[in-house]
Amino acid sequence: MRYRFNGTDRVGLERLSSDGKVVVHHDPTLDRTTNGTGPLSERTWAELSELLVVRDVDGDRQGGGEPLLRFED
C-alpha cells in the first residue's frame, strides 16, 4: 500500500470509516489531500470509495488523482 507522490514513496496511515473499514489515509480529515471534506471517520467505505486523493501530504497537486484504499486492498 504505497502511493507515489513527486517521486517519493510514502506509506499512509490507517483510519476507520464509519462502517468499520480500515482505510489507508494520512489525515483524520479528507480536506487537505482528497476531493472530499470533513472527517474520514464520518463516511462509509461506499462514500469514501468515490473520492480521489488529489494532493500529496505536503498539499502539492498531483495528476488526475488516485482512489483511497482499504487496508485489505
Backbone hydrogen bonds in HBPLUS format (Angstrom, degrees):
<---DONOR---> <-ACCEPTOR-->    atom                        ^
c    i                          cat <-CA-CA->   ^        H-A-AA   ^      H-
h    n   atom  resd res      DA  || num        DHA   H-A  angle D-A-AA Bond
n    s   type  num  typ     dist DA aas  dist angle  dist       angle   num
A0010-ARG N   A0003-TYR O   3.40 MM   7  6.03 160.8  2.44 166.3 170.0     1
A0005-PHE N   A0008-THR O   3.12 MM   3  5.36 166.9  2.14 152.8 148.8     2
A0008-THR N   A0005-PHE O   2.76 MM   3  5.36 168.5  1.77 129.3 133.1     3
A0025-HIS N   A0013-LEU O   2.57 MM  12  5.23 155.3  1.63 174.1 171.0     4
A0015-ARG N   A0023-VAL O   2.69 MM   8  5.08 155.0  1.75 148.9 157.9     5
A0023-VAL N   A0015-ARG O   2.60 MM   8  5.08 173.3  1.61 165.1 166.2     6
A0017-SER N   A0021-LYS O   2.84 MM   4  5.21 158.4  1.89 149.2 156.7     7
A0020-GLY N   A0017-SER O   3.01 MM   3  5.21 158.0  2.06 116.5 116.1     8
A0018-SER N   A0043-ARG O   2.80 MM  25  5.32 166.1  1.82 136.7 138.6     9
A0071-PHE N   A0022-VAL O   2.70 MM  49  5.40 158.9  1.74 144.1 146.8    10
A0024-VAL N   A0069-LEU O   2.82 MM  45  5.52 167.9  1.83 155.2 159.3    11
A0040-LEU N   A0028-PRO O   2.94 MM  12  5.89 164.5  1.96 143.3 148.4    12
A0030-LEU N   A0038-GLY O   2.86 MM   8  5.66 157.5  1.91 153.7 158.3    13
A0034-THR N   A0030-LEU O   3.02 MM   4  5.48 151.0  2.11 164.1 167.2    14
A0054-VAL N   A0033-THR O   2.79 MM  21  5.82 132.4  2.01 137.1 152.2    15
A0055-ARG N   A0033-THR O   3.04 MM  22  4.45 154.7  2.11 132.3 127.1    16
A0035-ASN N   A0052-LEU O   3.06 MM  17  5.85 136.6  2.26 154.1 166.4    17
A0042-GLU N   A0039-PRO O   3.18 MM   3  5.59 162.9  2.21 110.8 116.1    18
A0043-ARG N   A0040-LEU O   3.07 MM   3  5.64 165.7  2.09 124.4 125.6    19
A0048-LEU N   A0044-THR O   2.94 MM   4  6.22 165.3  1.96 153.4 157.9    20
A0049-SER N   A0045-TRP O   2.77 MM   4  5.84 151.4  1.85 154.7 160.9    21
A0050-GLU N   A0047-GLU O   3.21 MM   3  5.63 156.9  2.27 109.0 115.9    22
A0051-LEU N   A0048-LEU O   3.03 MM   3  5.42 160.0  2.07 113.5 119.8    23
A0053-VAL N   A0066-GLU O   2.59 MM  13  5.07 170.6  1.60 159.6 160.5    24
A0066-GLU N   A0053-VAL O   3.08 MM  13  5.07 147.3  2.19 127.7 135.9    25
A0062-GLN N   A0054-VAL O   3.00 MM   8  5.57 165.7  2.02 141.6 139.5    26
A0056-ASP N   A0060-ASP O   2.94 MM   4  5.50 159.1  1.98 152.5 154.9    27
A0059-GLY N   A0056-ASP O   2.81 MM   3  5.31 163.5  1.84 121.9 126.1    28
A0073-ASP N   A0070-ARG O   2.98 MM   3  5.26 150.0  2.08 107.4 116.8    29
